[in-house]
């Protein structure tokens, strides 16, 4: 699917509603923006609470929110 969006003042872009719906983007969601050669790629950013239940019934689900957040930030090379 592809569509056209206009760049407004200060670099703001409105993504077409069909595209937002298709990938499940809502107001306030975070996106990751990458440059690949001459292309700009926008991806829905996964948040820690989006991962709820991803570990199933394993013992790993006993981790605290702070532990999970610290691990995710460490993967991205950021500090808490």
Secondary structure, DSSP 8 states (H G I E B T S, - for coil): ------B-GGG-B---HHHHHHHT--TT--EEEEEETTEEEEEE---GGGGTTTTTTSGGGG--HHHHHHHHHHHTT---
